Amino acid sequence: MRFPTPKANPNLKRWEGTAQEFFFYTKLDHFDAEGKSSSFKMRYLIDDTYWDPETGPILFYAGNEGDIYSFYDNVGFMTETIAQGTKGLLVFGEHRYFGVSYPFDPSVAFTPEHNVYLTVEQTMMDFVELVKYVREEYEMQDKACVVFGGSYGGMLAAWLRIKHPHQFQGALAASAPFLYFKDAPSAPEFAYAEIATQDFRSQLDKSPELIKEAFTDIMASTSDKWAEMSTIFNTCTPIQSKSDVTHLY
């Protein structure tokens, strides 16, 4: 059961660059051996501004830890450059347990008894099933699907391409540390930090110490310093609380 059901119709007026919001019923547990898993509503966005139904691929964004609109609003390279160049259909899938795609009430969703379904494997299957559904609804069974993502979303993009090549014919994994785990021999845990530190030190020997001192001062700052900090960092709104300082960090 899915809600609502969008239909591809080339005669309809274009959506003029604005994403349409839909919901897709996905299984809470894709690996339930008895096949009795309950379902919940997962949000996804469709943008067909540049889509050519005859030739365009599916351009799928693998949502990560956040509201899906925050990703849609910040990936112009995908929504404008790539979509226009390929005449692709943009699809943005929201990650379970984020945005409005909660399988349980948000007040209890992250408690131990409820967050057991918050896994990479379950999330990947959400996206696999969503792409299968979009292919059917938009009659795109013969079109390629390229998955995009950044950071953790980039890790998902790479893993989706590796684990489900029949659904994802390509992947662009931006800033994706998919081999970067604690104690992993493939990528020492502090390798990136050490390289970045040497970069700064090569320009000014005491740069790392100065940066560390500055971050310490920022986090320890009190309200009498916030106006000055707002000016220095040219913040969109004045810093008014410790929470604002944390977000600045």
Biotite code that builds the C-alpha atoms (Angstrom):
import biotite.structure as struc

atoms = struc.array([
    struc.Atom([0.000, 0.000, 0.000], chain_id="A", res_id=1, res_name="MET", atom_name="CA", element="C"),
    struc.Atom([1.419, 3.378, -1.025], chain_id="A", res_id=2, res_name="ARG", atom_name="CA", element="C"),
    struc.Atom([0.114, 6.917, -0.593], chain_id="A", res_id=3, res_name="PHE", atom_name="CA", element="C"),
    struc.Atom([-0.311, 8.947, -2.684], chain_id="A", res_id=4, res_name="PRO", atom_name="CA", element="C"),
    struc.Atom([0.313, 7.494, -6.152], chain_id="A", res_id=5, res_name="THR", atom_name="CA", element="C"),
    struc.Atom([1.953, 9.959, -8.581], chain_id="A", res_id=6, res_name="PRO", atom_name="CA", element="C"),
    struc.Atom([1.544, 9.274, -12.272], chain_id="A", res_id=7, res_name="LYS", atom_name="CA", element="C"),
    struc.Atom([3.815, 10.387, -15.061], chain_id="A", res_id=8, res_name="ALA", atom_name="CA", element="C"),
    struc.Atom([1.896, 12.521, -17.543], chain_id="A", res_id=9, res_name="ASN", atom_name="CA", element="C"),
    struc.Atom([3.847, 14.543, -20.128], chain_id="A", res_id=10, res_name="PRO", atom_name="CA", element="C"),
    struc.Atom([0.720, 16.624, -20.850], chain_id="A", res_id=11, res_name="ASN", atom_name="CA", element="C"),
    struc.Atom([0.591, 18.034, -17.337], chain_id="A", res_id=12, res_name="LEU", atom_name="CA", element="C"),
    struc.Atom([2.065, 21.452, -16.568], chain_id="A", res_id=13, res_name="LYS", atom_name="CA", element="C"),
    struc.Atom([5.654, 21.308, -15.386], chain_id="A", res_id=14, res_name="ARG", atom_name="CA", element="C"),
    struc.Atom([6.290, 21.817, -11.674], chain_id="A", res_id=15, res_name="TRP", atom_name="CA", element="C"),
    struc.Atom([8.489, 24.814, -12.444], chain_id="A", res_id=16, res_name="GLU", atom_name="CA", element="C"),
    struc.Atom([11.484, 23.730, -10.423], chain_id="A", res_id=17, res_name="GLY", atom_name="CA", element="C"),
    struc.Atom([9.559, 23.022, -7.237], chain_id="A", res_id=18, res_name="THR", atom_name="CA", element="C"),
    struc.Atom([9.748, 19.552, -5.777], chain_id="A", res_id=19, res_name="ALA", atom_name="CA", element="C"),
    struc.Atom([6.516, 17.680, -5.180], chain_id="A", res_id=20, res_name="GLN", atom_name="CA", element="C"),
    struc.Atom([6.211, 15.813, -1.895], chain_id="A", res_id=21, res_name="GLU", atom_name="CA", element="C"),
    struc.Atom([4.884, 12.252, -1.693], chain_id="A", res_id=22, res_name="PHE", atom_name="CA", element="C"),
    struc.Atom([4.843, 9.375, 0.768], chain_id="A", res_id=23, res_name="PHE", atom_name="CA", element="C"),
    struc.Atom([5.699, 5.745, 0.245], chain_id="A", res_id=24, res_name="PHE", atom_name="CA", element="C"),
    struc.Atom([4.813, 2.906, 2.595], chain_id="A", res_id=25, res_name="TYR", atom_name="CA", element="C"),
    struc.Atom([7.979, 0.982, 3.386], chain_id="A", res_id=26, res_name="THR", atom_name="CA", element="C"),
    struc.Atom([8.464, -2.026, 5.640], chain_id="A", res_id=27, res_name="LYS", atom_name="CA", element="C"),
    struc.Atom([9.666, -1.437, 9.162], chain_id="A", res_id=28, res_name="LEU", atom_name="CA", element="C"),
    struc.Atom([11.737, -4.632, 8.935], chain_id="A", res_id=29, res_name="ASP", atom_name="CA", element="C"),
    struc.Atom([12.742, -5.698, 5.438], chain_id="A", res_id=30, res_name="HIS", atom_name="CA", element="C"),
    struc.Atom([14.354, -8.832, 6.853], chain_id="A", res_id=31, res_name="PHE", atom_name="CA", element="C"),
    struc.Atom([11.406, -10.201, 8.798], chain_id="A", res_id=32, res_name="ASP", atom_name="CA", element="C"),
    struc.Atom([11.616, -13.932, 8.049], chain_id="A", res_id=33, res_name="ALA", atom_name="CA", element="C"),
    struc.Atom([7.874, -14.375, 8.570], chain_id="A", res_id=34, res_name="GLU", atom_name="CA", element="C"),
    struc.Atom([6.933, -11.569, 6.196], chain_id="A", res_id=35, res_name="GLY", atom_name="CA", element="C"),
    struc.Atom([4.684, -9.918, 8.766], chain_id="A", res_id=36, res_name="LYS", atom_name="CA", element="C"),
    struc.Atom([6.481, -6.618, 9.198], chain_id="A", res_id=37, res_name="SER", atom_name="CA", element="C"),
    struc.Atom([4.402, -3.503, 9.697], chain_id="A", res_id=38, res_name="SER", atom_name="CA", element="C"),
    struc.Atom([4.939, -0.459, 7.470], chain_id="A", res_id=39, res_name="SER", atom_name="CA", element="C"),
    struc.Atom([5.387, 3.261, 7.918], chain_id="A", res_id=40, res_name="PHE", atom_name="CA", element="C"),
    struc.Atom([5.262, 6.330, 5.692], chain_id="A", res_id=41, res_name="LYS", atom_name="CA", element="C"),
    struc.Atom([8.542, 7.459, 4.188], chain_id="A", res_id=42, res_name="MET", atom_name="CA", element="C"),
    struc.Atom([8.682, 10.876, 2.529], chain_id="A", res_id=43, res_name="ARG", atom_name="CA", element="C"),
    struc.Atom([10.202, 11.439, -0.878], chain_id="A", res_id=44, res_name="TYR", atom_name="CA", element="C"),
    struc.Atom([10.401, 14.328, -3.349], chain_id="A", res_id=45, res_name="LEU", atom_name="CA", element="C"),
    struc.Atom([9.982, 14.342, -7.117], chain_id="A", res_id=46, res_name="ILE", atom_name="CA", element="C"),
    struc.Atom([11.189, 17.119, -9.412], chain_id="A", res_id=47, res_name="ASP", atom_name="CA", element="C"),
    struc.Atom([10.595, 16.712, -13.150], chain_id="A", res_id=48, res_name="ASP", atom_name="CA", element="C"),
    struc.Atom([11.628, 20.223, -14.215], chain_id="A", res_id=49, res_name="THR", atom_name="CA", element="C"),
    struc.Atom([14.141, 18.966, -16.778], chain_id="A", res_id=50, res_name="TYR", atom_name="CA", element="C"),
    struc.Atom([12.872, 15.419, -17.216], chain_id="A", res_id=51, res_name="TRP", atom_name="CA", element="C"),
    struc.Atom([12.572, 13.940, -20.673], chain_id="A", res_id=52, res_name="ASP", atom_name="CA", element="C"),
    struc.Atom([10.427, 10.764, -20.346], chain_id="A", res_id=53, res_name="PRO", atom_name="CA", element="C"),
    struc.Atom([11.949, 9.361, -23.527], chain_id="A", res_id=54, res_name="GLU", atom_name="CA", element="C"),
    struc.Atom([15.619, 9.502, -22.567], chain_id="A", res_id=55, res_name="THR", atom_name="CA", element="C"),
    struc.Atom([16.038, 10.806, -19.023], chain_id="A", res_id=56, res_name="GLY", atom_name="CA", element="C"),
    struc.Atom([17.498, 8.629, -16.234], chain_id="A", res_id=57, res_name="PRO", atom_name="CA", element="C"),
    struc.Atom([16.481, 8.559, -12.582], chain_id="A", res_id=58, res_name="ILE", atom_name="CA", element="C"),
    struc.Atom([18.703, 10.813, -10.479], chain_id="A", res_id=59, res_name="LEU", atom_name="CA", element="C"),
    struc.Atom([18.240, 9.538, -6.936], chain_id="A", res_id=60, res_name="PHE", atom_name="CA", element="C"),
    struc.Atom([19.491, 11.298, -3.809], chain_id="A", res_id=61, res_name="TYR", atom_name="CA", element="C"),
    struc.Atom([20.100, 8.955, -0.878], chain_id="A", res_id=62, res_name="ALA", atom_name="CA", element="C"),
    struc.Atom([18.974, 11.042, 2.065], chain_id="A", res_id=63, res_name="GLY", atom_name="CA", element="C"),
    struc.Atom([21.047, 10.914, 5.212], chain_id="A", res_id=64, res_name="ASN", atom_name="CA", element="C"),
    struc.Atom([20.633, 12.206, 8.761], chain_id="A", res_id=65, res_name="GLU", atom_name="CA", element="C"),
    struc.Atom([18.265, 15.138, 8.312], chain_id="A", res_id=66, res_name="GLY", atom_name="CA", element="C"),
    struc.Atom([15.161, 16.604, 6.745], chain_id="A", res_id=67, res_name="ASP", atom_name="CA", element="C"),
    struc.Atom([15.133, 15.759, 3.034], chain_id="A", res_id=68, res_name="ILE", atom_name="CA", element="C"),
    struc.Atom([14.415, 19.370, 2.050], chain_id="A", res_id=69, res_name="TYR", atom_name="CA", element="C"),
    struc.Atom([17.717, 20.468, 3.602], chain_id="A", res_id=70, res_name="SER", atom_name="CA", element="C"),
    struc.Atom([19.497, 18.278, 1.043], chain_id="A", res_id=71, res_name="PHE", atom_name="CA", element="C"),
    struc.Atom([17.244, 19.189, -1.869], chain_id="A", res_id=72, res_name="TYR", atom_name="CA", element="C"),
    struc.Atom([17.893, 22.892, -1.212], chain_id="A", res_id=73, res_name="ASP", atom_name="CA", element="C"),
    struc.Atom([21.678, 22.488, -1.160], chain_id="A", res_id=74, res_name="ASN", atom_name="CA", element="C"),
    struc.Atom([22.610, 20.273, -4.105], chain_id="A", res_id=75, res_name="VAL", atom_name="CA", element="C"),
    struc.Atom([22.257, 22.592, -7.070], chain_id="A", res_id=76, res_name="GLY", atom_name="CA", element="C"),
    struc.Atom([24.951, 20.654, -8.911], chain_id="A", res_id=77, res_name="PHE", atom_name="CA", element="C"),
    struc.Atom([22.504, 17.745, -8.982], chain_id="A", res_id=78, res_name="MET", atom_name="CA", element="C"),
    struc.Atom([19.154, 19.553, -9.244], chain_id="A", res_id=79, res_name="THR", atom_name="CA", element="C"),
    struc.Atom([20.295, 22.026, -11.887], chain_id="A", res_id=80, res_name="GLU", atom_name="CA", element="C"),
    struc.Atom([23.538, 21.049, -13.627], chain_id="A", res_id=81, res_name="THR", atom_name="CA", element="C"),
    struc.Atom([23.178, 17.255, -13.727], chain_id="A", res_id=82, res_name="ILE", atom_name="CA", element="C"),
    struc.Atom([19.393, 17.234, -14.115], chain_id="A", res_id=83, res_name="ALA", atom_name="CA", element="C"),
    struc.Atom([19.499, 19.704, -16.991], chain_id="A", res_id=84, res_name="GLN", atom_name="CA", element="C"),
    struc.Atom([22.400, 17.960, -18.701], chain_id="A", res_id=85, res_name="GLY", atom_name="CA", element="C"),
    struc.Atom([20.883, 14.472, -18.500], chain_id="A", res_id=86, res_name="THR", atom_name="CA", element="C"),
    struc.Atom([17.184, 15.419, -18.654], chain_id="A", res_id=87, res_name="LYS", atom_name="CA", element="C"),
    struc.Atom([16.746, 13.233, -15.597], chain_id="A", res_id=88, res_name="GLY", atom_name="CA", element="C"),
    struc.Atom([13.907, 12.743, -13.147], chain_id="A", res_id=89, res_name="LEU", atom_name="CA", element="C"),
    struc.Atom([14.994, 13.869, -9.683], chain_id="A", res_id=90, res_name="LEU", atom_name="CA", element="C"),
    struc.Atom([13.971, 11.684, -6.745], chain_id="A", res_id=91, res_name="VAL", atom_name="CA", element="C"),
    struc.Atom([14.978, 12.455, -3.154], chain_id="A", res_id=92, res_name="PHE", atom_name="CA", element="C"),
    struc.Atom([14.407, 9.743, -0.552], chain_id="A", res_id=93, res_name="GLY", atom_name="CA", element="C"),
    struc.Atom([14.223, 10.690, 3.116], chain_id="A", res_id=94, res_name="GLU", atom_name="CA", element="C"),
    struc.Atom([16.181, 8.555, 5.586], chain_id="A", res_id=95, res_name="HIS", atom_name="CA", element="C"),
    struc.Atom([14.090, 6.634, 8.107], chain_id="A", res_id=96, res_name="ARG", atom_name="CA", element="C"),
    struc.Atom([13.976, 8.229, 11.579], chain_id="A", res_id=97, res_name="TYR", atom_name="CA", element="C"),
    struc.Atom([14.600, 11.721, 10.156], chain_id="A", res_id=98, res_name="PHE", atom_name="CA", element="C"),
    struc.Atom([12.509, 14.592, 8.806], chain_id="A", res_id=99, res_name="GLY", atom_name="CA", element="C"),
    struc.Atom([8.955, 13.261, 9.004], chain_id="A", res_id=100, res_name="VAL", atom_name="CA", element="C"),
    struc.Atom([9.801, 9.649, 8.099], chain_id="A", res_id=101, res_name="SER", atom_name="CA", element="C"),
    struc.Atom([9.454, 8.172, 11.574], chain_id="A", res_id=102, res_name="TYR", atom_name="CA", element="C"),
    struc.Atom([8.307, 4.592, 12.104], chain_id="A", res_id=103, res_name="PRO", atom_name="CA", element="C"),
    struc.Atom([7.395, 5.507, 15.691], chain_id="A", res_id=104, res_name="PHE", atom_name="CA", element="C"),
    struc.Atom([6.444, 8.688, 17.485], chain_id="A", res_id=105, res_name="ASP", atom_name="CA", element="C"),
    struc.Atom([9.559, 10.913, 17.526], chain_id="A", res_id=106, res_name="PRO", atom_name="CA", element="C"),
    struc.Atom([9.404, 11.126, 21.329], chain_id="A", res_id=107, res_name="SER", atom_name="CA", element="C"),
    struc.Atom([10.218, 7.409, 21.612], chain_id="A", res_id=108, res_name="VAL", atom_name="CA", element="C"),
    struc.Atom([11.772, 6.587, 18.227], chain_id="A", res_id=109, res_name="ALA", atom_name="CA", element="C"),
    struc.Atom([15.367, 6.672, 19.474], chain_id="A", res_id=110, res_name="PHE", atom_name="CA", element="C"),
    struc.Atom([14.843, 4.626, 22.624], chain_id="A", res_id=111, res_name="THR", atom_name="CA", element="C"),
    struc.Atom([16.621, 1.233, 22.656], chain_id="A", res_id=112, res_name="PRO", atom_name="CA", element="C"),
    struc.Atom([13.489, -0.790, 22.020], chain_id="A", res_id=113, res_name="GLU", atom_name="CA", element="C"),
    struc.Atom([12.536, 1.322, 18.994], chain_id="A", res_id=114, res_name="HIS", atom_name="CA", element="C"),
    struc.Atom([15.818, 2.275, 17.324], chain_id="A", res_id=115, res_name="ASN", atom_name="CA", element="C"),
    struc.Atom([16.772, -1.314, 16.453], chain_id="A", res_id=116, res_name="VAL", atom_name="CA", element="C"),
    struc.Atom([15.399, -0.677, 12.957], chain_id="A", res_id=117, res_name="TYR", atom_name="CA", element="C"),
    struc.Atom([17.679, 2.315, 12.417], chain_id="A", res_id=118, res_name="LEU", atom_name="CA", element="C"),
    struc.Atom([20.357, 0.501, 10.425], chain_id="A", res_id=119, res_name="THR", atom_name="CA", element="C"),
    struc.Atom([22.203, 0.992, 7.172], chain_id="A", res_id=120, res_name="VAL", atom_name="CA", element="C"),
    struc.Atom([20.786, -2.270, 5.799], chain_id="A", res_id=121, res_name="GLU", atom_name="CA", element="C"),
    struc.Atom([17.167, -1.300, 6.494], chain_id="A", res_id=122, res_name="GLN", atom_name="CA", element="C"),
    struc.Atom([17.698, 2.178, 5.046], chain_id="A", res_id=123, res_name="THR", atom_name="CA", element="C"),
    struc.Atom([19.264, 0.812, 1.874], chain_id="A", res_id=124, res_name="MET", atom_name="CA", element="C"),
    struc.Atom([16.284, -1.474, 1.358], chain_id="A", res_id=125, res_name="MET", atom_name="CA", element="C"),
    struc.Atom([13.934, 1.513, 1.795], chain_id="A", res_id=126, res_name="ASP", atom_name="CA", element="C"),
    struc.Atom([15.722, 3.181, -1.101], chain_id="A", res_id=127, res_name="PHE", atom_name="CA", element="C"),
    struc.Atom([15.822, 0.024, -3.221], chain_id="A", res_id=128, res_name="VAL", atom_name="CA", element="C"),
    struc.Atom([12.059, -0.426, -2.855], chain_id="A", res_id=129, res_name="GLU", atom_name="CA", element="C"),
    struc.Atom([11.379, 3.268, -3.510], chain_id="A", res_id=130, res_name="LEU", atom_name="CA", element="C"),
    struc.Atom([13.382, 3.241, -6.746], chain_id="A", res_id=131, res_name="VAL", atom_name="CA", element="C"),
    struc.Atom([11.590, 0.057, -7.874], chain_id="A", res_id=132, res_name="LYS", atom_name="CA", element="C"),
    struc.Atom([8.286, 1.811, -7.232], chain_id="A", res_id=133, res_name="TYR", atom_name="CA", element="C"),
    struc.Atom([9.312, 4.966, -9.125], chain_id="A", res_id=134, res_name="VAL", atom_name="CA", element="C"),
    struc.Atom([10.439, 2.860, -12.096], chain_id="A", res_id=135, res_name="ARG", atom_name="CA", element="C"),
    struc.Atom([6.991, 1.241, -12.249], chain_id="A", res_id=136, res_name="GLU", atom_name="CA", element="C"),
    struc.Atom([4.949, 4.397, -11.709], chain_id="A", res_id=137, res_name="GLU", atom_name="CA", element="C"),
    struc.Atom([6.911, 6.457, -14.221], chain_id="A", res_id=138, res_name="TYR", atom_name="CA", element="C"),
    struc.Atom([7.411, 3.621, -16.716], chain_id="A", res_id=139, res_name="GLU", atom_name="CA", element="C"),
    struc.Atom([11.197, 3.853, -16.406], chain_id="A", res_id=140, res_name="MET", atom_name="CA", element="C"),
    struc.Atom([12.068, 0.160, -16.154], chain_id="A", res_id=141, res_name="GLN", atom_name="CA", element="C"),
    struc.Atom([14.540, 0.544, -19.023], chain_id="A", res_id=142, res_name="ASP", atom_name="CA", element="C"),
    struc.Atom([16.205, 3.713, -17.699], chain_id="A", res_id=143, res_name="LYS", atom_name="CA", element="C"),
    struc.Atom([19.390, 3.941, -15.661], chain_id="A", res_id=144, res_name="ALA", atom_name="CA", element="C"),
    struc.Atom([19.333, 5.137, -12.064], chain_id="A", res_id=145, res_name="CYS", atom_name="CA", element="C"),
    struc.Atom([22.303, 7.053, -10.693], chain_id="A", res_id=146, res_name="VAL", atom_name="CA", element="C"),
    struc.Atom([22.431, 7.500, -6.919], chain_id="A", res_id=147, res_name="VAL", atom_name="CA", element="C"),
    struc.Atom([23.967, 10.583, -5.294], chain_id="A", res_id=148, res_name="PHE", atom_name="CA", element="C"),
    struc.Atom([24.946, 11.385, -1.726], chain_id="A", res_id=149, res_name="GLY", atom_name="CA", element="C"),
    struc.Atom([27.367, 13.302, 0.432], chain_id="A", res_id=150, res_name="GLY", atom_name="CA", element="C"),
    struc.Atom([29.197, 12.323, 3.623], chain_id="A", res_id=151, res_name="SER", atom_name="CA", element="C"),
    struc.Atom([27.142, 9.506, 5.204], chain_id="A", res_id=152, res_name="TYR", atom_name="CA", element="C"),
    struc.Atom([24.729, 9.840, 2.261], chain_id="A", res_id=153, res_name="GLY", atom_name="CA", element="C"),
    struc.Atom([27.713, 9.315, -0.024], chain_id="A", res_id=154, res_name="GLY", atom_name="CA", element="C"),
    struc.Atom([28.536, 6.136, 1.867], chain_id="A", res_id=155, res_name="MET", atom_name="CA", element="C"),
    struc.Atom([24.965, 4.971, 1.244], chain_id="A", res_id=156, res_name="LEU", atom_name="CA", element="C"),
    struc.Atom([25.310, 5.861, -2.450], chain_id="A", res_id=157, res_name="ALA", atom_name="CA", element="C"),
    struc.Atom([28.489, 3.796, -2.810], chain_id="A", res_id=158, res_name="ALA", atom_name="CA", element="C"),
    struc.Atom([27.080, 0.847, -0.889], chain_id="A", res_id=159, res_name="TRP", atom_name="CA", element="C"),
    struc.Atom([23.815, 0.913, -2.871], chain_id="A", res_id=160, res_name="LEU", atom_name="CA", element="C"),
    struc.Atom([25.789, 0.709, -6.102], chain_id="A", res_id=161, res_name="ARG", atom_name="CA", element="C"),
    struc.Atom([27.909, -2.153, -4.724], chain_id="A", res_id=162, res_name="ILE", atom_name="CA", element="C"),
    struc.Atom([25.107, -4.154, -3.116], chain_id="A", res_id=163, res_name="LYS", atom_name="CA", element="C"),
    struc.Atom([22.274, -3.460, -5.572], chain_id="A", res_id=164, res_name="HIS", atom_name="CA", element="C"),
    struc.Atom([23.802, -2.886, -9.034], chain_id="A", res_id=165, res_name="PRO", atom_name="CA", element="C"),
    struc.Atom([20.584, -4.119, -10.687], chain_id="A", res_id=166, res_name="HIS", atom_name="CA", element="C"),
    struc.Atom([18.775, -1.037, -9.328], chain_id="A", res_id=167, res_name="GLN", atom_name="CA", element="C"),
    struc.Atom([21.583, 1.540, -9.297], chain_id="A", res_id=168, res_name="PHE", atom_name="CA", element="C"),
    struc.Atom([23.654, 1.703, -12.478], chain_id="A", res_id=169, res_name="GLN", atom_name="CA", element="C"),
    struc.Atom([25.913, 4.475, -11.211], chain_id="A", res_id=170, res_name="GLY", atom_name="CA", element="C"),
    struc.Atom([26.825, 6.387, -8.068], chain_id="A", res_id=171, res_name="ALA", atom_name="CA", element="C"),
    struc.Atom([28.390, 9.701, -7.148], chain_id="A", res_id=172, res_name="LEU", atom_name="CA", element="C"),
    struc.Atom([29.669, 9.486, -3.568], chain_id="A", res_id=173, res_name="ALA", atom_name="CA", element="C"),
    struc.Atom([30.849, 12.935, -2.468], chain_id="A", res_id=174, res_name="ALA", atom_name="CA", element="C"),
    struc.Atom([33.081, 13.241, 0.611], chain_id="A", res_id=175, res_name="SER", atom_name="CA", element="C"),
    struc.Atom([32.120, 9.673, 1.469], chain_id="A", res_id=176, res_name="ALA", atom_name="CA", element="C"),
    struc.Atom([34.409, 7.979, 4.023], chain_id="A", res_id=177, res_name="PRO", atom_name="CA", element="C"),
    struc.Atom([33.044, 4.507, 3.302], chain_id="A", res_id=178, res_name="PHE", atom_name="CA", element="C"),
    struc.Atom([36.314, 2.851, 4.372], chain_id="A", res_id=179, res_name="LEU", atom_name="CA", element="C"),
    struc.Atom([36.863, 5.181, 7.320], chain_id="A", res_id=180, res_name="TYR", atom_name="CA", element="C"),
    struc.Atom([35.981, 3.376, 10.549], chain_id="A", res_id=181, res_name="PHE", atom_name="CA", element="C"),
    struc.Atom([37.554, 3.141, 13.964], chain_id="A", res_id=182, res_name="LYS", atom_name="CA", element="C"),
    struc.Atom([40.516, 0.729, 13.934], chain_id="A", res_id=183, res_name="ASP", atom_name="CA", element="C"),
    struc.Atom([40.013, -0.013, 10.214], chain_id="A", res_id=184, res_name="ALA", atom_name="CA", element="C"),
    struc.Atom([43.361, -0.837, 8.550], chain_id="A", res_id=185, res_name="PRO", atom_name="CA", element="C"),
    struc.Atom([42.063, 0.598, 5.264], chain_id="A", res_id=186, res_name="SER", atom_name="CA", element="C"),
    struc.Atom([41.983, 4.143, 6.648], chain_id="A", res_id=187, res_name="ALA", atom_name="CA", element="C"),
    struc.Atom([43.709, 5.033, 9.949], chain_id="A", res_id=188, res_name="PRO", atom_name="CA", element="C"),
    struc.Atom([41.276, 6.862, 12.217], chain_id="A", res_id=189, res_name="GLU", atom_name="CA", element="C"),
    struc.Atom([43.235, 10.102, 12.475], chain_id="A", res_id=190, res_name="PHE", atom_name="CA", element="C"),
    struc.Atom([44.821, 10.121, 9.001], chain_id="A", res_id=191, res_name="ALA", atom_name="CA", element="C"),
    struc.Atom([42.656, 12.965, 7.681], chain_id="A", res_id=192, res_name="TYR", atom_name="CA", element="C"),
    struc.Atom([43.234, 15.120, 10.768], chain_id="A", res_id=193, res_name="ALA", atom_name="CA", element="C"),
    struc.Atom([46.987, 14.573, 10.544], chain_id="A", res_id=194, res_name="GLU", atom_name="CA", element="C"),
    struc.Atom([47.079, 15.543, 6.856], chain_id="A", res_id=195, res_name="ILE", atom_name="CA", element="C"),
    struc.Atom([44.966, 18.671, 7.483], chain_id="A", res_id=196, res_name="ALA", atom_name="CA", element="C"),
    struc.Atom([47.178, 19.635, 10.428], chain_id="A", res_id=197, res_name="THR", atom_name="CA", element="C"),
    struc.Atom([50.332, 19.332, 8.317], chain_id="A", res_id=198, res_name="GLN", atom_name="CA", element="C"),
    struc.Atom([48.684, 21.443, 5.612], chain_id="A", res_id=199, res_name="ASP", atom_name="CA", element="C"),
    struc.Atom([48.163, 24.304, 8.049], chain_id="A", res_id=200, res_name="PHE", atom_name="CA", element="C"),
    struc.Atom([51.583, 23.865, 9.668], chain_id="A", res_id=201, res_name="ARG", atom_name="CA", element="C"),
    struc.Atom([53.293, 24.124, 6.280], chain_id="A", res_id=202, res_name="SER", atom_name="CA", element="C"),
    struc.Atom([51.948, 27.669, 5.950], chain_id="A", res_id=203, res_name="GLN", atom_name="CA", element="C"),
    struc.Atom([52.592, 28.784, 9.515], chain_id="A", res_id=204, res_name="LEU", atom_name="CA", element="C"),
    struc.Atom([54.337, 26.552, 12.013], chain_id="A", res_id=205, res_name="ASP", atom_name="CA", element="C"),
    struc.Atom([52.090, 27.483, 14.936], chain_id="A", res_id=206, res_name="LYS", atom_name="CA", element="C"),
    struc.Atom([48.814, 27.427, 12.964], chain_id="A", res_id=207, res_name="SER", atom_name="CA", element="C"),
    struc.Atom([47.498, 24.189, 14.547], chain_id="A", res_id=208, res_name="PRO", atom_name="CA", element="C"),
    struc.Atom([48.040, 25.549, 18.059], chain_id="A", res_id=209, res_name="GLU", atom_name="CA", element="C"),
    struc.Atom([46.395, 28.873, 17.181], chain_id="A", res_id=210, res_name="LEU", atom_name="CA", element="C"),
    struc.Atom([43.381, 27.123, 15.641], chain_id="A", res_id=211, res_name="ILE", atom_name="CA", element="C"),
    struc.Atom([42.980, 24.886, 18.677], chain_id="A", res_id=212, res_name="LYS", atom_name="CA", element="C"),
    struc.Atom([43.224, 27.923, 20.970], chain_id="A", res_id=213, res_name="GLU", atom_name="CA", element="C"),
    struc.Atom([40.621, 29.793, 18.917], chain_id="A", res_id=214, res_name="ALA", atom_name="CA", element="C"),
    struc.Atom([38.122, 26.909, 19.013], chain_id="A", res_id=215, res_name="PHE", atom_name="CA", element="C"),
    struc.Atom([38.622, 26.589, 22.757], chain_id="A", res_id=216, res_name="THR", atom_name="CA", element="C"),
    struc.Atom([37.919, 30.304, 23.219], chain_id="A", res_id=217, res_name="ASP", atom_name="CA", element="C"),
    struc.Atom([34.811, 30.112, 21.014], chain_id="A", res_id=218, res_name="ILE", atom_name="CA", element="C"),
    struc.Atom([33.315, 27.249, 22.989], chain_id="A", res_id=219, res_name="MET", atom_name="CA", element="C"),
    struc.Atom([34.111, 28.948, 26.306], chain_id="A", res_id=220, res_name="ALA", atom_name="CA", element="C"),
    struc.Atom([32.787, 32.345, 25.206], chain_id="A", res_id=221, res_name="SER", atom_name="CA", element="C"),
    struc.Atom([30.228, 34.236, 27.281], chain_id="A", res_id=222, res_name="THR", atom_name="CA", element="C"),
    struc.Atom([27.438, 36.564, 26.184], chain_id="A", res_id=223, res_name="SER", atom_name="CA", element="C"),
    struc.Atom([29.646, 39.680, 26.337], chain_id="A", res_id=224, res_name="ASP", atom_name="CA", element="C"),
    struc.Atom([31.688, 38.252, 23.421], chain_id="A", res_id=225, res_name="LYS", atom_name="CA", element="C"),
    struc.Atom([28.824, 37.130, 21.180], chain_id="A", res_id=226, res_name="TRP", atom_name="CA", element="C"),
    struc.Atom([28.231, 40.450, 19.402], chain_id="A", res_id=227, res_name="ALA", atom_name="CA", element="C"),
    struc.Atom([31.901, 40.639, 18.427], chain_id="A", res_id=228, res_name="GLU", atom_name="CA", element="C"),
    struc.Atom([31.861, 37.010, 17.277], chain_id="A", res_id=229, res_name="MET", atom_name="CA", element="C"),
    struc.Atom([28.740, 37.671, 15.196], chain_id="A", res_id=230, res_name="SER", atom_name="CA", element="C"),
    struc.Atom([30.588, 40.482, 13.419], chain_id="A", res_id=231, res_name="THR", atom_name="CA", element="C"),
    struc.Atom([33.791, 38.502, 12.895], chain_id="A", res_id=232, res_name="ILE", atom_name="CA", element="C"),
    struc.Atom([32.000, 35.497, 11.415], chain_id="A", res_id=233, res_name="PHE", atom_name="CA", element="C"),
    struc.Atom([29.340, 37.584, 9.643], chain_id="A", res_id=234, res_name="ASN", atom_name="CA", element="C"),
    struc.Atom([26.551, 35.342, 10.938], chain_id="A", res_id=235, res_name="THR", atom_name="CA", element="C"),
    struc.Atom([23.126, 35.553, 9.305], chain_id="A", res_id=236, res_name="CYS", atom_name="CA", element="C"),
    struc.Atom([21.568, 36.331, 12.696], chain_id="A", res_id=237, res_name="THR", atom_name="CA", element="C"),
    struc.Atom([23.298, 37.516, 15.888], chain_id="A", res_id=238, res_name="PRO", atom_name="CA", element="C"),
    struc.Atom([24.644, 34.873, 18.264], chain_id="A", res_id=239, res_name="ILE", atom_name="CA", element="C"),
    struc.Atom([22.335, 34.934, 21.273], chain_id="A", res_id=240, res_name="GLN", atom_name="CA", element="C"),
    struc.Atom([22.818, 31.642, 23.116], chain_id="A", res_id=241, res_name="SER", atom_name="CA", element="C"),
    struc.Atom([25.202, 28.824, 23.893], chain_id="A", res_id=242, res_name="LYS", atom_name="CA", element="C"),
    struc.Atom([23.259, 26.752, 21.378], chain_id="A", res_id=243, res_name="SER", atom_name="CA", element="C"),
    struc.Atom([24.092, 29.312, 18.674], chain_id="A", res_id=244, res_name="ASP", atom_name="CA", element="C"),
    struc.Atom([27.764, 29.038, 19.637], chain_id="A", res_id=245, res_name="VAL", atom_name="CA", element="C"),
    struc.Atom([27.618, 25.245, 19.351], chain_id="A", res_id=246, res_name="THR", atom_name="CA", element="C"),
    struc.Atom([26.059, 25.495, 15.889], chain_id="A", res_id=247, res_name="HIS", atom_name="CA", element="C"),
    struc.Atom([28.725, 28.012, 14.869], chain_id="A", res_id=248, res_name="LEU", atom_name="CA", element="C"),
    struc.Atom([31.365, 25.489, 15.927], chain_id="A", res_id=249, res_name="TYR", atom_name="CA", element="C"),
])
